[in-house]
Amino acid sequence: MKLKLTYTFLLSIIFIGNLFADRYPYRGSVKIIAEGRSHIVYHKHDWGIRLKQMDDKTLTTTADSLESSSITCILKKNGDTLFHKPCPALTSIYFDKKQKYIIGVSNIMVENPYQLYIYDILGNMIKKRGISKKEAKLTEYQFKDFKAKYKSLSDSLMIAGLTYVVDSLYYIDFLNIENDSAWDYLSEFRANNHISLNISGSVSNYIYWYNQDPEIVGFVHKQEYYDPRFKLEYHRKKPFSLTFLDPKKVKTRILITE
C-alpha cells in the first residue's frame, strides 16, 4: 500500500501541475447553517475525528459516519426533522431557486470522495460527484477495451460515480485507484477535467473548482465574500444541470445525468 501511494504521489507531481503542498492533513471542524423560506439545513463535520476513524478502521456504521460528518434538514414551521444523515465534508450549502433541492459543495479532498452532493428536500440524493484536476478521457472504443481488461474495477468506478459519460466520451476519475496496472493504463489517457480547465488544488487537502475568494480557505460559510452562482437548470420539471462560475469566473456546467 505504501509503495502504491508513493508511486501515485510521484507521478501525480509529474503531470498534474497547479498543485500546492500540504503541510498537514486537513482536520477542520466546521458548522454550517443555510436557511431557506421553509427549511433550515445544518451541516457539521470534524475531520480530525474522521481521519482517526479511518486510521483506526472504526468507520463501519452509519453512527460512526454521523459522528464525524452529517447533514440535517428541519421544517421551520414546526421544527420537525425531515432527514438526518451522513454526508461528505461540505464547504457551503445552497438552496436552489425553487427551494426543492439542497446543493452541498466542498473543496476538501482528503478522505472526501465527493465534492458535490445534491439532495431533494426529503434527503434523497440526486447527484454526487467527485472533482479532480485530471481525469482519463476515453472514446467509447477505448472504454470498452478498458472494461474488457478491468471489468470489476470498471463496474466499481461506475457504481461509485467516478465515471462520467458526455457526448459519447467517457471520463474517469482514476487518480486514487489502487490497481497499479489500471492506473498506468488510464494515465495514458489523462486530460484536464472536462468541466473546467481552471481547476487547481493542493496535493491532498483541497480542490478549487468553483469561484471563491482566495482569502477564504473554505472552513467557514461566508457566502457574502464570493458568489459561485450555483443554479439548477430544469428540463421537463426535473433538474438537468448545475451551472456555476469556476475559479476564473467562467460559466461552467455539470450535467445531472453524466
ChimeraX attribute file (.defattr): number of C-alpha atoms within 10 A of each C-alpha:
attribute: neighborCount
match mode: 1-to-1
recipient: residues
	/A:1	7
	/A:2	7
	/A:3	8
	/A:4	14
	/A:5	12
	/A:6	11
	/A:7	12
	/A:8	19
	/A:9	15
	/A:10	11
	/A:11	13
	/A:12	16
	/A:13	13
	/A:14	9
	/A:15	12
	/A:16	18
	/A:17	14
	/A:18	13
	/A:19	17
	/A:20	14
	/A:21	10
	/A:22	13
	/A:23	9
	/A:24	8
	/A:25	15
	/A:26	18
	/A:27	16
	/A:28	15
	/A:29	16
	/A:30	18
	/A:31	18
	/A:32	18
	/A:33	16
	/A:34	16
	/A:35	15
	/A:36	17
	/A:37	10
	/A:38	10
	/A:39	20
	/A:40	17
	/A:41	24
	/A:42	16
	/A:43	25
	/A:44	23
	/A:45	26
	/A:46	18
	/A:47	22
	/A:48	14
	/A:49	19
	/A:50	23
	/A:51	18
	/A:52	14
	/A:53	17
	/A:54	12
	/A:55	10
	/A:56	9
	/A:57	9
	/A:58	12
	/A:59	19
	/A:60	10
	/A:61	8
	/A:62	10
	/A:63	13
	/A:64	15
	/A:65	20
	/A:66	18
	/A:67	16
	/A:68	23
	/A:69	24
	/A:70	21
	/A:71	23
	/A:72	18
	/A:73	24
	/A:74	20
	/A:75	17
	/A:76	15
	/A:77	8
	/A:78	7
	/A:79	11
	/A:80	11
	/A:81	15
	/A:82	14
	/A:83	15
	/A:84	17
	/A:85	15
	/A:86	19
	/A:87	20
	/A:88	26
	/A:89	32
	/A:90	29
	/A:91	24
	/A:92	21
	/A:93	22
	/A:94	21
	/A:95	25
	/A:96	18
	/A:97	13
	/A:98	9
	/A:99	14
	/A:100	13
	/A:101	21
	/A:102	26
	/A:103	20
	/A:104	23
	/A:105	23
	/A:106	25
	/A:107	25
	/A:108	28
	/A:109	24
	/A:110	17
	/A:111	16
	/A:112	18
	/A:113	19
	/A:114	24
	/A:115	24
	/A:116	19
	/A:117	20
	/A:118	24
	/A:119	17
	/A:120	16
	/A:121	19
	/A:122	15
	/A:123	17
	/A:124	12
	/A:125	13
	/A:126	14
	/A:127	18
	/A:128	19
	/A:129	21
	/A:130	18
	/A:131	22
	/A:132	25
	/A:133	24
	/A:134	25
	/A:135	24
	/A:136	23
	/A:137	25
	/A:138	22
	/A:139	15
	/A:140	14
	/A:141	12
	/A:142	15
	/A:143	19
	/A:144	15
	/A:145	13
	/A:146	17
	/A:147	14
	/A:148	11
	/A:149	13
	/A:150	14
	/A:151	13
	/A:152	10
	/A:153	16
	/A:154	20
	/A:155	12
	/A:156	12
	/A:157	17
	/A:158	13
	/A:159	10
	/A:160	14
	/A:161	17
	/A:162	20
	/A:163	22
	/A:164	19
	/A:165	17
	/A:166	11
	/A:167	8
	/A:168	11
	/A:169	15
	/A:170	20
	/A:171	24
	/A:172	26
	/A:173	23
	/A:174	21
	/A:175	19
	/A:176	12
	/A:177	14
	/A:178	14
	/A:179	13
	/A:180	11
	/A:181	10
	/A:182	16
	/A:183	16
	/A:184	13
	/A:185	14
	/A:186	20
	/A:187	19
	/A:188	11
	/A:189	16
	/A:190	20
	/A:191	18
	/A:192	16
	/A:193	20
	/A:194	18
	/A:195	16
	/A:196	20
	/A:197	16
	/A:198	17
	/A:199	22
	/A:200	21
	/A:201	22
	/A:202	16
	/A:203	20
	/A:204	19
	/A:205	20
	/A:206	24
	/A:207	22
	/A:208	24
	/A:209	28
	/A:210	27
	/A:211	20
	/A:212	21
	/A:213	16
	/A:214	11
	/A:215	7
	/A:216	13
	/A:217	14
	/A:218	20
	/A:219	17
	/A:220	14
	/A:221	18
	/A:222	14
	/A:223	14
	/A:224	7
	/A:225	11
	/A:226	13
	/A:227	15
	/A:228	19
	/A:229	16
	/A:230	21
	/A:231	18
	/A:232	24
	/A:233	17
	/A:234	12
	/A:235	8
	/A:236	6
	/A:237	7
	/A:238	10
	/A:239	17
	/A:240	16
	/A:241	17
	/A:242	20
	/A:243	17
	/A:244	21
	/A:245	20
	/A:246	22
	/A:247	21
	/A:248	14
	/A:249	15
	/A:250	15
	/A:251	17
	/A:252	17
	/A:253	19
	/A:254	16
	/A:255	17
	/A:256	18
	/A:257	12
	/A:258	16
